[in-house]
Amino acid sequence: MDDLNHVDAPPINLVLLGSTGSIGRQTLDVVRAMPERFNILGLAAGRNLDALESQAQEFGPRYVWAASADGARLARIARDSDASVTAMDEMAADPDGDVLVVGTAGRAGLEPTLTSLERGGAVALANKEVVVMAGQLVRDAVDRGGGQLRPVDSEHSAIWQCLWGEDGHEIRRILLTASGGALRHLPADELADVSPEQALDHPTWNMGDKITIDSATLMNKGMETIEAKWLFDVPYERVEIVQHAESIVHSLVEFGDGSVKAQLGYPDMKLPIQLALSYPQRLEPTVEPLDLASVGTLNFSRPDLDRYPCLKLAQQAGRAGGTYPAVMAAADEVAVEAFLERRIRFTEIADYVNQAMDAHRNTANPDIEAIDAADAWARGFTTGRIAAAV
């Protein structure tokens, strides 16, 4: 890909998992802006077949897939776009695929990620749960196959960029920035009565529902701490959270000599997506350049762990290791869905995650079967607890 900046360079073949979600739609925006540089090889969606049909007609992929139970319509979408209905793991295995973009939520992206890495492919990873649940398995896949992980989360993309050219230099600290979410200014005693609409009204980022709620609870930062350990091979105690409301500084790295590097930009996911697709090249910008003078003041503070119990729980799960992170992530997914459906209160998300972690019997050094079992157990346990309480 060294000749990527030349217009006559062959396009990069992308397999896009989660094509109808927030990351998927923004990935396709980048492709639309540079159609000569990228080609869509595969599209995998959830249940939004209307959006998948439109995407397949526009991009003409070789493969399509969806989690929808409407197999007849999916087959028709494939036929009309001259594609085949192909499972995500099989898409990831195609050697013609240059970059696998994992924009799914939850457990669904794990096998395709491992498959691509084990065949030496590049994975643009936007799915936190894959590394949170199975960080050691992901690292092992990289070691076995020589594949490449390219973080898409704005925070981990920032850390990744700060580490370019720093081989062999000690990482003293990683500083993950957190916006604080939609409820950061709400008094703590009012959090129990928060509606889904309030929690989804993020002041700086436009994201999917699950990650937006995790931003409001700061669960996302706890998960990102676990991600940072596996992505950058640093111990948990060297990863700190810094609250930064403006979302301009996306994260920082402090080195052994005390120097600190940061990556800055307006809160727009298309920038880290584009970089993950085109690495090691930086292509022409598709986002607004940063004007620091117009931004003015940047503010930083430490998060209150009493206000954000989900952050504390995620950090505990990361330190405990084994199957605890999988249980934490699965219980959180079930609890967030219940909150969005107005079956539990906002403050009860942490309560149900805590109950699952307390009841779980940990398995150290789990394989994928043990991770799947822990995930299934946590989903069943949390679903049952919520059902019994409502």
C-alpha positions as CSV (number, residue, x, y, z in Angstrom):
1,M,0.0,0.0,0.0
2,D,3.0,2.3,-0.2
3,D,1.7,3.7,-3.5
4,L,-1.8,4.4,-2.1
5,N,-1.5,8.2,-2.7
6,H,-1.1,7.6,-6.4
7,V,-4.4,7.6,-8.1
8,D,-3.5,4.6,-10.3
9,A,-2.8,2.4,-7.2
10,P,-5.2,-0.6,-7.0
11,P,-8.1,0.0,-4.7
12,I,-8.2,-1.5,-1.2
13,N,-10.7,-4.3,-0.9
14,L,-12.9,-3.8,2.2
15,V,-15.1,-6.3,4.1
16,L,-17.4,-4.2,6.2
17,L,-19.2,-5.9,9.2
18,G,-21.9,-3.8,10.7
19,S,-22.5,-1.9,7.5
20,T,-25.8,-0.4,8.5
21,G,-24.7,0.8,12.0
22,S,-23.0,4.1,12.9
23,I,-19.4,2.9,12.1
24,G,-20.5,1.2,9.0
25,R,-22.4,4.2,7.5
26,Q,-19.4,6.5,8.2
27,T,-17.0,4.0,6.6
28,L,-19.1,4.1,3.5
29,D,-19.0,7.9,3.6
30,V,-15.2,7.7,3.4
31,V,-15.5,5.2,0.5
32,R,-17.9,7.6,-1.3
33,A,-15.4,10.4,-0.9
34,M,-12.6,8.3,-2.4
35,P,-14.2,5.7,-4.7
36,E,-11.0,5.3,-6.7
37,R,-9.1,4.2,-3.5
38,F,-11.6,1.7,-1.9
39,N,-13.7,-1.2,-3.1
40,I,-16.4,-2.9,-1.1
41,L,-15.9,-6.7,-1.2
42,G,-18.5,-7.6,1.5
43,L,-21.3,-6.1,3.5
44,A,-22.7,-7.6,6.6
45,A,-25.6,-6.0,8.5
46,G,-27.8,-6.7,11.5
47,R,-31.6,-6.6,10.9
48,N,-31.9,-3.4,8.8
49,L,-32.5,-5.0,5.4
50,D,-33.8,-1.8,3.8
51,A,-30.4,-0.1,4.4
52,L,-28.4,-3.2,3.4
53,E,-30.4,-3.4,0.1
54,S,-29.6,0.2,-0.7
55,Q,-25.9,-0.3,0.1
56,A,-25.7,-3.5,-2.0
57,Q,-27.2,-1.7,-4.9
58,E,-24.8,1.2,-4.6
59,F,-21.5,-0.7,-4.0
60,G,-22.0,-4.0,-5.7
61,P,-20.3,-6.2,-3.2
62,R,-19.2,-9.8,-3.8
63,Y,-20.8,-10.9,-0.5
64,V,-23.8,-9.9,1.6
65,W,-25.0,-11.2,4.9
66,A,-27.5,-10.1,7.6
67,A,-28.6,-11.3,11.0
68,S,-32.3,-10.9,9.9
69,A,-34.5,-13.9,10.0
70,D,-35.9,-12.9,6.6
71,G,-33.8,-15.2,4.5
72,A,-35.9,-14.9,1.4
73,R,-35.4,-11.2,1.3
74,L,-31.7,-11.5,1.9
75,A,-31.4,-13.9,-0.9
76,R,-33.3,-11.5,-3.2
77,I,-30.9,-8.6,-2.2
78,A,-28.0,-10.8,-3.0
79,R,-29.4,-11.8,-6.4
80,D,-30.3,-8.3,-7.4
81,S,-26.8,-7.0,-6.6
82,D,-25.1,-10.1,-8.1
83,A,-23.7,-11.1,-4.7
84,S,-23.7,-14.3,-2.7
85,V,-25.1,-14.7,0.8
86,T,-21.9,-15.5,2.8
87,A,-21.3,-15.7,6.5
88,M,-19.1,-13.1,8.1
89,D,-16.4,-15.6,9.0
90,E,-16.2,-16.7,5.4
91,M,-15.9,-13.1,4.2
92,A,-13.1,-12.6,6.6
93,A,-11.3,-15.6,5.2
94,D,-11.2,-14.4,1.6
95,P,-7.6,-13.6,0.7
96,D,-8.8,-10.9,-1.7
97,G,-9.9,-8.8,1.3
98,D,-7.3,-6.3,2.3
99,V,-9.0,-4.8,5.4
100,L,-11.8,-6.2,7.6
101,V,-13.7,-3.4,9.2
102,V,-15.4,-4.7,12.4
103,G,-18.2,-2.3,13.2
104,T,-20.5,-4.8,14.8
105,A,-21.4,-4.6,18.5
106,G,-20.9,-7.4,21.0
107,R,-19.8,-10.9,20.5
108,A,-20.6,-11.1,16.7
109,G,-17.3,-9.7,15.5
110,L,-15.0,-12.2,17.4
111,E,-14.6,-15.1,15.0
112,P,-14.2,-12.9,11.9
113,T,-11.5,-10.9,13.7
114,L,-9.6,-14.0,14.6
115,T,-10.0,-15.5,11.1
116,S,-8.7,-12.4,9.4
117,L,-5.7,-12.0,11.8
118,E,-4.8,-15.7,11.5
119,R,-4.5,-15.4,7.7
120,G,-2.4,-12.3,8.0
121,G,-5.1,-9.8,7.2
122,A,-5.5,-6.2,8.5
123,V,-8.4,-5.6,10.9
124,A,-9.8,-2.1,11.5
125,L,-11.4,-2.8,14.8
126,A,-14.3,-0.6,16.1
127,N,-15.8,-3.3,18.3
128,K,-14.7,-2.9,21.9
129,E,-16.2,-6.2,23.1
130,V,-14.0,-8.3,20.9
131,V,-10.8,-7.3,22.7
132,V,-12.5,-6.9,26.1
133,M,-13.9,-10.5,26.0
134,A,-11.0,-12.2,24.3
135,G,-7.9,-10.0,24.4
136,Q,-5.4,-12.9,24.8
137,L,-7.0,-14.8,21.9
138,V,-6.8,-11.8,19.7
139,R,-3.1,-11.3,20.6
140,D,-2.4,-15.0,20.0
141,A,-4.1,-14.7,16.5
142,V,-1.8,-11.8,15.6
143,D,1.2,-13.8,16.7
144,R,0.2,-16.9,14.8
145,G,-0.9,-15.3,11.5
146,G,1.0,-12.0,11.4
147,G,-2.1,-10.0,10.9
148,Q,-2.4,-6.3,11.9
149,L,-4.8,-4.7,14.4
150,R,-5.7,-1.1,13.5
151,P,-7.8,0.6,16.2
152,V,-10.8,2.6,15.0
153,D,-12.0,4.0,18.4
154,S,-10.9,7.6,18.4
155,E,-9.0,7.1,21.7
156,H,-7.1,4.1,20.7
157,S,-6.4,5.5,17.2
158,A,-4.9,8.5,19.0
159,I,-2.7,6.3,21.2
160,W,-1.7,4.2,18.1
161,Q,-0.7,7.4,16.3
162,C,1.3,8.7,19.3
163,L,3.3,5.5,19.3
164,W,4.4,5.7,15.7
165,G,8.2,6.1,15.6
166,E,8.5,5.4,19.3
167,D,9.7,1.8,19.2
168,G,11.7,0.9,22.2
169,H,10.7,3.9,24.3
170,E,9.1,3.3,27.6
171,I,5.4,4.1,28.0
172,R,5.0,5.6,31.4
173,R,1.3,6.4,31.1
174,I,-1.6,6.2,28.7
175,L,-4.1,8.9,29.3
176,L,-7.5,8.0,27.8
177,T,-9.8,11.0,27.4
178,A,-13.5,10.8,28.3
179,S,-16.2,13.2,27.3
180,G,-18.3,12.3,30.3
181,G,-21.3,11.6,28.1
182,A,-24.7,13.2,27.9
183,L,-25.3,13.4,31.6
184,R,-22.0,14.8,32.8
185,H,-23.6,18.0,34.2
186,L,-26.7,16.4,35.7
187,P,-26.7,16.2,39.6
188,A,-26.0,12.6,40.8
189,D,-29.3,12.4,42.7
190,E,-31.2,12.9,39.4
191,L,-29.5,10.1,37.5
192,A,-32.1,7.4,38.6
193,D,-34.8,9.3,36.7
194,V,-32.9,9.8,33.4
195,S,-34.8,8.8,30.3
196,P,-33.2,7.0,27.3
197,E,-33.6,10.1,25.2
198,Q,-31.6,12.2,27.8
199,A,-28.8,9.6,27.9
200,L,-28.6,9.3,24.1
201,D,-28.3,13.1,23.6
202,H,-24.5,13.1,23.4
203,P,-23.0,16.6,23.3
204,T,-20.1,15.9,21.0
205,W,-20.2,12.5,19.3
206,N,-22.8,10.9,17.0
207,M,-22.6,7.2,17.8
208,G,-24.8,4.1,18.0
209,D,-27.2,3.7,20.9
210,K,-25.2,1.1,22.9
211,I,-21.9,3.0,22.9
212,T,-23.7,6.3,23.6
213,I,-25.3,4.8,26.8
214,D,-21.9,3.3,27.7
215,S,-20.4,6.8,27.3
216,A,-23.0,8.2,29.8
217,T,-22.1,5.5,32.4
218,L,-18.4,5.6,31.5
219,M,-18.5,1.8,31.0
220,N,-16.9,2.6,27.6
221,K,-13.8,4.0,29.3
222,G,-13.5,0.9,31.5
223,M,-13.7,-1.2,28.4
224,E,-11.1,1.0,26.7
225,T,-8.7,0.5,29.6
226,I,-8.9,-3.2,29.0
227,E,-8.5,-2.7,25.2
228,A,-5.4,-0.5,25.8
229,K,-3.7,-3.3,27.8
230,W,-4.1,-5.8,24.9
231,L,-3.6,-3.4,22.0
232,F,-0.5,-1.7,23.4
233,D,0.9,-4.2,25.8
234,V,0.8,-2.0,28.9
235,P,-0.3,-2.9,32.5
236,Y,-3.6,-1.6,33.8
237,E,-2.0,0.6,36.3
238,R,-0.4,2.7,33.5
239,V,-3.7,3.5,31.9
240,E,-5.5,6.5,33.4
241,I,-8.9,8.2,32.5
242,V,-9.0,12.0,32.1
243,Q,-12.4,13.7,31.6
244,H,-12.3,16.1,28.7
245,A,-15.6,17.6,27.8
246,E,-14.6,19.2,24.4
247,S,-13.5,15.9,22.8
248,I,-10.7,17.6,21.0
249,V,-7.8,15.8,22.5
250,H,-8.5,12.1,21.8
251,S,-5.9,10.6,24.0
252,L,-2.3,11.1,25.2
253,V,0.9,9.0,25.8
254,E,3.5,9.9,28.4
255,F,7.0,8.4,27.7
256,G,9.8,7.6,30.1
257,D,11.5,10.9,29.8
258,G,8.3,12.8,30.8
259,S,7.4,13.9,27.2
260,V,3.7,13.7,26.4
261,K,2.3,13.3,22.9
262,A,-1.4,13.8,22.0
263,Q,-3.6,13.5,18.9
264,L,-6.2,16.2,18.4
265,G,-9.1,16.8,16.0
266,Y,-12.7,17.6,15.9
267,P,-15.0,14.8,17.2
268,D,-15.6,13.0,13.8
269,M,-15.2,9.3,13.5
270,K,-14.4,9.5,9.8
271,L,-10.9,10.5,10.6
272,P,-9.8,7.4,12.6
273,I,-11.8,5.2,10.2
274,Q,-10.0,6.7,7.2
275,L,-6.7,6.2,8.8
276,A,-7.4,2.6,9.7
277,L,-8.4,1.9,6.1
278,S,-5.4,3.6,4.4
279,Y,-2.5,3.0,6.9
280,P,0.4,3.6,6.6
281,Q,-0.6,6.4,4.3
282,R,-2.5,9.6,5.4
283,L,-4.9,10.5,2.6
284,E,-6.4,13.8,1.8
285,P,-8.8,15.1,4.5
286,T,-12.5,14.3,4.4
287,V,-13.2,16.1,7.7
288,E,-12.9,19.7,8.8
289,P,-9.3,20.7,9.8
290,L,-8.9,21.7,13.5
291,D,-8.9,25.4,14.3
292,L,-7.6,25.6,17.9
293,A,-8.1,29.4,18.1
294,S,-11.8,28.9,17.5
295,V,-12.0,26.1,20.0
296,G,-10.5,28.3,22.7
297,T,-10.3,26.6,26.1
298,L,-9.7,22.9,26.7
299,N,-10.7,21.5,30.1
300,F,-9.5,18.4,31.9
301,S,-10.5,16.7,35.2
302,R,-10.6,13.3,36.9
303,P,-13.8,11.3,36.8
304,D,-15.7,10.6,40.0
305,L,-15.8,6.9,40.5
306,D,-18.7,7.1,42.9
307,R,-20.7,8.8,40.1
308,Y,-19.6,6.3,37.5
309,P,-19.8,2.8,39.1
310,C,-19.7,1.1,35.7
311,L,-16.2,2.5,35.2
312,K,-15.1,0.9,38.5
313,L,-16.7,-2.4,37.6
314,A,-15.0,-2.6,34.2
315,Q,-11.6,-1.8,35.8
316,Q,-12.2,-4.6,38.3
317,A,-13.1,-7.0,35.6
318,G,-10.0,-6.1,33.7
319,R,-7.7,-6.6,36.7
320,A,-9.4,-9.9,37.5
321,G,-9.0,-11.2,34.0
322,G,-10.1,-14.6,32.8
323,T,-13.8,-14.7,31.9
324,Y,-14.8,-11.7,34.1
325,P,-14.4,-9.2,31.2
326,A,-16.7,-11.3,29.0
327,V,-19.3,-11.5,31.8
328,M,-19.1,-7.8,32.4
329,A,-19.5,-6.9,28.8
330,A,-22.4,-9.3,28.2
331,A,-24.3,-8.2,31.4
332,D,-23.8,-4.6,30.3
333,E,-25.2,-5.3,26.9
334,V,-28.3,-6.9,28.4
335,A,-28.8,-4.1,31.0
336,V,-28.3,-1.3,28.4
337,E,-30.9,-2.9,26.2
338,A,-33.3,-3.1,29.1
339,F,-32.7,0.5,29.9
340,L,-33.4,1.6,26.3
341,E,-36.6,-0.4,26.5
342,R,-37.5,1.4,29.7
343,R,-37.6,-1.8,31.8
344,I,-34.9,-0.7,34.2
345,R,-33.5,2.7,35.5
346,F,-30.3,4.2,34.3
347,T,-28.6,3.7,37.6
348,E,-29.6,0.0,37.6
349,I,-27.3,-0.8,34.7
350,A,-24.4,-0.9,37.1
351,D,-26.4,-2.9,39.6
352,Y,-27.1,-5.7,37.2
353,V,-23.5,-5.8,35.9
354,N,-22.3,-6.0,39.5
355,Q,-24.7,-8.8,40.3
356,A,-23.5,-10.9,37.4
357,M,-19.8,-10.3,38.3
358,D,-20.5,-11.3,41.9
359,A,-22.3,-14.5,40.9
360,H,-19.7,-15.6,38.3
361,R,-17.1,-18.3,38.8
362,N,-14.1,-17.2,37.0
363,T,-12.1,-19.3,34.4
364,A,-8.5,-18.3,34.1
365,N,-6.9,-18.3,30.7
366,P,-10.1,-19.1,28.9
367,D,-10.4,-20.5,25.3
368,I,-13.1,-19.4,23.0
369,E,-15.5,-22.1,24.3
370,A,-15.1,-20.8,27.9
371,I,-15.6,-17.2,26.7
372,D,-18.7,-18.2,24.9
373,A,-20.0,-20.1,27.9
374,A,-19.3,-17.1,30.2
375,D,-21.0,-14.8,27.7
376,A,-24.1,-17.0,27.5
377,W,-24.3,-17.5,31.2
378,A,-24.1,-13.7,31.9
379,R,-26.8,-13.0,29.3
380,G,-29.1,-15.6,30.8
381,F,-28.3,-14.5,34.4
382,T,-28.9,-10.8,33.8
383,T,-32.0,-11.4,31.7
384,G,-33.5,-13.5,34.4
385,R,-32.6,-11.0,37.2
386,I,-34.2,-8.2,35.2
387,A,-37.3,-10.2,34.4
388,A,-37.8,-11.2,38.1
389,A,-37.6,-7.6,39.2
390,V,-40.0,-6.0,36.7
